[in-house]
Amino acid sequence: MIQSQRIAIYGVGLIGGSVALALRAAGYEGTILGFGRRESELTRAVALGVIDEFSTEADKIAANADLHLLCVPVLAMESVLAAIARVCRDDAVITDVGSTKQSVIAAARRAFGALPSGFVPAHPIAGTERTGVAAAFPELYRERLAILTPTAQSAESALREVEQLWRACGARTIRMAADHHDDVLAATSHLPHMLAFALVEMLATRPDHDEIFMYAAGGFRDFTRIASSSPEMWRDIALANQQAVSDNLAALIGGLQTLKQAIDDGDAAQIESRFRCAKQARDAYVALTGDRGAS
């Protein structure tokens, strides 16, 4: 179990709340502090047994914590990191759950002046389209992957503490370079969200959108589920990982244009070949991971 006796969670929603509940379920007996913008949501978090205490002022929480876990949107990280930098102890462990890592590292460097030895960026690959602390549940991270992207300044003791945090939540941990993380996640997570948002937005602007959505079948529901995710969070991710997201969108657009041309030409062989290649790749992924529909 982790050594930190007082954990501060900045952003007590689905992600942060699920960490707290997972730690409770694992037997954590320390104090969990919460920070957020809405007092009503924080009061609910206390009532649900997710956190013990809260404040809407980040520095008040930061002054009393051993471990700081940032679960705010990635473009909001810097303001929270600045509050932590003003008051945290030198031996504090600082980590996050952001979907982009290079932007968070840059924000920490600006907030602290230099990267602190207790700073260990991380990203648990888990979530749902739901938001808010009421959506939190302790099994969210069970058997999921938590990627740690330590900096050259990260102390091994801090790294071990963050690993223990995620293992206590039921996750498996790996270490990865921040730039490689951002490139991989742009393709496997960020791009699918951009596509789901764009598809639903396009259909919603059609004059017959009510009929379209009325007759949409299960495939549409499954494919577009992630378009119910937080627009604020995904706006920040798109901007924080701008180049990698843009490059992957350009590659997808090129592939769609090639497919459109094959359809326009009535090229059955080309269409089937592309579909068959995609099916084989998807089937191989399922066989390798056993993942048949996880987030």
ZIZIQUI-V554991 format. One record per residue. N is the residue number from 0. SS is DSSP state (2 for helix, 1 for strand, 0 for the rest). OMEGA is omega in whole degrees, 0 to 359 (none if undefined). NEAR is the number of other C-alpha atoms within 8 Angstrom. Layout:
n=<N & N>
ss=<SS & SS>
omega=<OMEGA & OMEGA>
near=<NEAR & NEAR>
//
This chain:
n=<0 & 1 & 2 & 3 & 4 & 5 & 6 & 7 & 8 & 9 & 10 & 11 & 12 & 13 & 14 & 15 & 16 & 17 & 18 & 19 & 20 & 21 & 22 & 23 & 24 & 25 & 26 & 27 & 28 & 29 & 30 & 31 & 32 & 33 & 34 & 35 & 36 & 37 & 38 & 39 & 40 & 41 & 42 & 43 & 44 & 45 & 46 & 47 & 48 & 49 & 50 & 51 & 52 & 53 & 54 & 55 & 56 & 57 & 58 & 59 & 60 & 61 & 62 & 63 & 64 & 65 & 66 & 67 & 68 & 69 & 70 & 71 & 72 & 73 & 74 & 75 & 76 & 77 & 78 & 79 & 80 & 81 & 82 & 83 & 84 & 85 & 86 & 87 & 88 & 89 & 90 & 91 & 92 & 93 & 94 & 95 & 96 & 97 & 98 & 99 & 100 & 101 & 102 & 103 & 104 & 105 & 106 & 107 & 108 & 109 & 110 & 111 & 112 & 113 & 114 & 115 & 116 & 117 & 118 & 119 & 120 & 121 & 122 & 123 & 124 & 125 & 126 & 127 & 128 & 129 & 130 & 131 & 132 & 133 & 134 & 135 & 136 & 137 & 138 & 139 & 140 & 141 & 142 & 143 & 144 & 145 & 146 & 147 & 148 & 149 & 150 & 151 & 152 & 153 & 154 & 155 & 156 & 157 & 158 & 159 & 160 & 161 & 162 & 163 & 164 & 165 & 166 & 167 & 168 & 169 & 170 & 171 & 172 & 173 & 174 & 175 & 176 & 177 & 178 & 179 & 180 & 181 & 182 & 183 & 184 & 185 & 186 & 187 & 188 & 189 & 190 & 191 & 192 & 193 & 194 & 195 & 196 & 197 & 198 & 199 & 200 & 201 & 202 & 203 & 204 & 205 & 206 & 207 & 208 & 209 & 210 & 211 & 212 & 213 & 214 & 215 & 216 & 217 & 218 & 219 & 220 & 221 & 222 & 223 & 224 & 225 & 226 & 227 & 228 & 229 & 230 & 231 & 232 & 233 & 234 & 235 & 236 & 237 & 238 & 239 & 240 & 241 & 242 & 243 & 244 & 245 & 246 & 247 & 248 & 249 & 250 & 251 & 252 & 253 & 254 & 255 & 256 & 257 & 258 & 259 & 260 & 261 & 262 & 263 & 264 & 265 & 266 & 267 & 268 & 269 & 270 & 271 & 272 & 273 & 274 & 275 & 276 & 277 & 278 & 279 & 280 & 281 & 282 & 283 & 284 & 285 & 286 & 287 & 288 & 289 & 290 & 291 & 292 & 293 & 294>
ss=<0 & 0 & 0 & 0 & 0 & 1 & 1 & 1 & 1 & 1 & 0 & 0 & 0 & 2 & 2 & 2 & 2 & 2 & 2 & 2 & 2 & 2 & 2 & 2 & 2 & 0 & 0 & 0 & 0 & 0 & 1 & 1 & 1 & 1 & 1 & 0 & 0 & 0 & 2 & 2 & 2 & 2 & 2 & 2 & 2 & 2 & 2 & 0 & 0 & 0 & 0 & 0 & 1 & 1 & 1 & 0 & 0 & 2 & 2 & 2 & 2 & 2 & 0 & 0 & 0 & 0 & 1 & 1 & 1 & 1 & 0 & 0 & 0 & 2 & 2 & 2 & 2 & 2 & 2 & 2 & 2 & 2 & 2 & 2 & 2 & 2 & 2 & 0 & 0 & 0 & 0 & 0 & 1 & 1 & 1 & 1 & 0 & 0 & 0 & 0 & 0 & 2 & 2 & 2 & 2 & 2 & 2 & 2 & 2 & 2 & 2 & 2 & 0 & 0 & 0 & 0 & 0 & 0 & 1 & 1 & 0 & 1 & 1 & 1 & 1 & 0 & 0 & 0 & 0 & 0 & 0 & 0 & 2 & 2 & 2 & 0 & 0 & 0 & 0 & 0 & 0 & 0 & 0 & 0 & 1 & 1 & 1 & 1 & 0 & 0 & 0 & 0 & 0 & 0 & 0 & 2 & 2 & 2 & 2 & 2 & 2 & 2 & 2 & 2 & 2 & 2 & 2 & 2 & 0 & 0 & 0 & 1 & 1 & 1 & 1 & 0 & 0 & 2 & 2 & 2 & 2 & 2 & 2 & 2 & 2 & 2 & 2 & 2 & 2 & 2 & 2 & 2 & 2 & 2 & 2 & 2 & 2 & 2 & 2 & 2 & 2 & 2 & 2 & 2 & 0 & 0 & 0 & 0 & 2 & 2 & 2 & 2 & 2 & 2 & 0 & 0 & 0 & 2 & 2 & 2 & 2 & 2 & 2 & 2 & 2 & 2 & 2 & 2 & 0 & 0 & 2 & 2 & 2 & 2 & 2 & 2 & 2 & 2 & 2 & 2 & 0 & 2 & 2 & 2 & 2 & 2 & 2 & 2 & 2 & 2 & 2 & 2 & 2 & 2 & 2 & 2 & 2 & 2 & 2 & 2 & 2 & 2 & 2 & 2 & 0 & 0 & 0 & 2 & 2 & 2 & 2 & 2 & 2 & 2 & 2 & 2 & 2 & 2 & 2 & 2 & 2 & 2 & 2 & 2 & 2 & 2 & 2 & 2 & 2 & 0 & 0 & 0 & 0 & 0 & 0>
omega=<181 & 184 & 185 & 182 & 179 & 183 & 176 & 177 & 181 & 186 & 186 & 178 & 179 & 186 & 181 & 179 & 179 & 174 & 181 & 181 & 178 & 178 & 177 & 182 & 180 & 177 & 179 & 184 & 179 & 181 & 178 & 181 & 181 & 173 & 176 & 181 & 186 & 181 & 180 & 179 & 178 & 176 & 176 & 180 & 176 & 181 & 180 & 180 & 181 & 180 & 180 & 183 & 179 & 171 & 174 & 176 & 187 & 184 & 177 & 176 & 185 & 184 & 186 & 186 & 173 & 181 & 182 & 180 & 183 & 180 & 178 & 176 & 190 & 179 & 175 & 183 & 188 & 181 & 178 & 177 & 179 & 178 & 178 & 183 & 183 & 191 & 188 & 178 & 182 & 183 & 182 & 174 & 183 & 179 & 185 & 178 & 188 & 180 & 173 & 187 & 182 & 180 & 180 & 177 & 178 & 179 & 179 & 180 & 179 & 183 & 184 & 185 & 174 & 184 & 180 & 182 & 180 & 184 & 180 & 179 & 181 & 178 & 174 & 181 & 182 & 177 & 172 & 178 & 182 & 181 & 176 & 184 & 179 & 179 & 183 & 176 & 190 & 183 & 186 & 187 & 185 & 180 & 174 & 183 & 172 & 182 & 176 & 180 & 183 & 175 & 178 & 182 & 184 & 178 & 180 & 180 & 178 & 179 & 178 & 180 & 179 & 175 & 179 & 177 & 184 & 177 & 176 & 178 & 179 & 183 & 170 & 183 & 171 & 177 & 185 & 175 & 185 & 182 & 178 & 176 & 184 & 179 & 181 & 183 & 175 & 182 & 190 & 182 & 185 & 181 & 177 & 178 & 178 & 181 & 180 & 178 & 183 & 181 & 182 & 179 & 179 & 181 & 181 & 180 & 177 & 179 & 182 & 187 & 179 & 180 & 180 & 182 & 180 & 185 & 178 & 183 & 184 & 180 & 178 & 180 & 182 & 183 & 187 & 182 & 185 & 174 & 174 & 179 & 184 & 177 & 180 & 181 & 184 & 170 & 181 & 179 & 180 & 182 & 182 & 179 & 192 & 186 & 182 & 178 & 180 & 180 & 180 & 175 & 179 & 179 & 179 & 179 & 177 & 178 & 178 & 178 & 177 & 178 & 178 & 180 & 178 & 178 & 178 & 182 & 184 & 184 & 184 & 182 & 180 & 180 & 181 & 180 & 180 & 179 & 181 & 178 & 180 & 180 & 181 & 179 & 179 & 180 & 179 & 178 & 180 & 180 & 183 & 189 & 185 & 182 & 181 & 178 & 180 & 181 & none>
near=<6 & 7 & 5 & 8 & 9 & 12 & 14 & 15 & 14 & 15 & 11 & 16 & 13 & 15 & 10 & 14 & 15 & 14 & 11 & 12 & 12 & 14 & 13 & 9 & 8 & 8 & 6 & 8 & 6 & 8 & 9 & 13 & 14 & 16 & 16 & 14 & 5 & 7 & 9 & 6 & 10 & 13 & 9 & 10 & 14 & 11 & 7 & 7 & 7 & 11 & 14 & 10 & 8 & 11 & 11 & 9 & 8 & 13 & 10 & 8 & 14 & 13 & 10 & 8 & 14 & 13 & 12 & 15 & 13 & 14 & 13 & 9 & 11 & 14 & 8 & 8 & 12 & 12 & 8 & 11 & 12 & 11 & 11 & 12 & 9 & 7 & 9 & 11 & 7 & 4 & 6 & 11 & 13 & 12 & 13 & 12 & 11 & 13 & 9 & 13 & 15 & 9 & 10 & 13 & 10 & 8 & 11 & 14 & 10 & 9 & 11 & 11 & 7 & 7 & 10 & 8 & 8 & 12 & 15 & 16 & 15 & 14 & 12 & 11 & 9 & 9 & 8 & 8 & 10 & 9 & 11 & 10 & 12 & 9 & 9 & 14 & 10 & 13 & 9 & 9 & 15 & 8 & 7 & 11 & 12 & 13 & 12 & 13 & 13 & 15 & 8 & 4 & 9 & 13 & 9 & 6 & 6 & 13 & 12 & 8 & 11 & 11 & 10 & 10 & 11 & 13 & 10 & 12 & 14 & 12 & 14 & 10 & 11 & 8 & 8 & 10 & 8 & 10 & 8 & 8 & 12 & 14 & 9 & 8 & 11 & 13 & 11 & 8 & 8 & 12 & 12 & 9 & 11 & 8 & 8 & 13 & 11 & 8 & 9 & 10 & 8 & 8 & 9 & 7 & 7 & 7 & 4 & 6 & 10 & 6 & 7 & 9 & 7 & 6 & 6 & 9 & 6 & 6 & 7 & 8 & 9 & 7 & 8 & 12 & 9 & 11 & 10 & 8 & 10 & 9 & 6 & 7 & 9 & 10 & 8 & 11 & 15 & 10 & 7 & 10 & 12 & 9 & 6 & 10 & 13 & 8 & 8 & 11 & 9 & 8 & 8 & 8 & 8 & 8 & 8 & 8 & 8 & 8 & 9 & 8 & 8 & 12 & 10 & 7 & 6 & 6 & 9 & 8 & 6 & 8 & 11 & 8 & 8 & 8 & 8 & 8 & 8 & 8 & 8 & 8 & 8 & 8 & 8 & 8 & 10 & 10 & 8 & 6 & 6 & 7 & 8 & 5 & 4 & 4 & 5>
//
